[in-house]
Amino acid sequence: MSALSLDAAGFAQRLREPWHLEKRLHWVKDVVLKEDQAHLCDGHALTNFAIVRTIALNLLRQHGFDSITQGLRRMAHNIPGLFSYFQ
């Protein structure tokens, strides 16, 4: 028994909250950026590239890309545009 008193909609919302992170970050990193297929085994390479991927996702979302795939395609050959994100 819980001390929370939620209606059905509130309860459903609480159940879905953890999946929001899974869909917005982990799924994108696994499927779009193929993080699970990375063969980086030396030292801290896995951790460092995970950080770089997370920064890239955040920069793309911060600059209006809802679709990470679309953002990657649009920015892949736009080096000045990429560097403008860091200003």
C-alpha positions in Angstrom: 0.0 0.0 0.0 1.3 3.4 -0.8 0.7 6.8 0.9 0.3 8.4 -2.5 -3.2 9.0 -3.7 -3.2 9.2 -7.5 -6.0 8.9 -10.0 -5.5 6.5 -13.0 -4.0 9.2 -15.2 -1.5 10.2 -12.5 -0.6 6.6 -11.8 0.0 6.0 -15.6 2.2 9.1 -15.8 4.3 7.9 -12.9 4.8 4.5 -14.6 5.9 6.1 -17.9 8.4 8.5 -16.4 11.4 6.2 -16.4 10.8 5.2 -20.0 11.1 8.9 -21.1 14.9 8.8 -20.4 15.2 5.4 -22.1 13.5 6.7 -25.3 15.2 10.1 -25.3 18.8 9.0 -24.5 19.6 5.3 -24.3 17.6 4.2 -27.3 19.0 6.9 -29.5 22.5 6.2 -28.4 22.0 2.4 -29.0 20.1 2.5 -32.3 21.0 5.8 -34.0 24.6 6.2 -32.8 25.2 2.4 -32.6 26.9 2.7 -29.2 26.5 -1.0 -28.4 28.4 -1.9 -31.6 31.4 0.3 -30.8 34.6 -1.7 -30.6 36.6 0.7 -28.4 38.4 -1.3 -25.7 41.5 0.6 -24.7 41.6 2.5 -21.5 38.8 5.0 -21.0 37.8 5.1 -24.7 34.2 3.7 -24.1 33.5 6.2 -21.4 35.0 9.1 -23.3 33.1 8.3 -26.5 29.8 7.9 -24.5 30.4 11.4 -23.1 31.0 12.8 -26.6 27.9 11.1 -27.9 25.8 12.6 -25.1 27.2 16.0 -25.8 26.4 15.7 -29.5 22.8 14.6 -28.7 22.4 17.6 -26.3 23.8 20.0 -28.9 21.5 18.8 -31.7 18.4 18.9 -29.5 19.4 22.4 -28.1 19.6 23.6 -31.7 16.1 22.5 -32.7 16.6 19.0 -34.0 13.9 16.7 -32.8 15.2 13.9 -35.0 18.8 13.0 -34.2 19.1 11.2 -37.5 18.0 14.2 -39.4 20.3 16.5 -37.4 23.3 14.2 -38.1 22.5 14.1 -41.8 22.1 17.9 -42.0 25.3 18.7 -40.0 27.6 15.9 -41.2 29.3 18.0 -43.9 28.7 21.4 -42.3 31.9 21.9 -40.3 31.4 25.6 -39.8 27.9 24.9 -38.6 29.1 22.3 -36.2 31.7 24.6 -34.7 29.1 27.4 -34.3 27.4 25.2 -31.8 30.3 25.6 -29.4 30.2 29.4 -29.4 
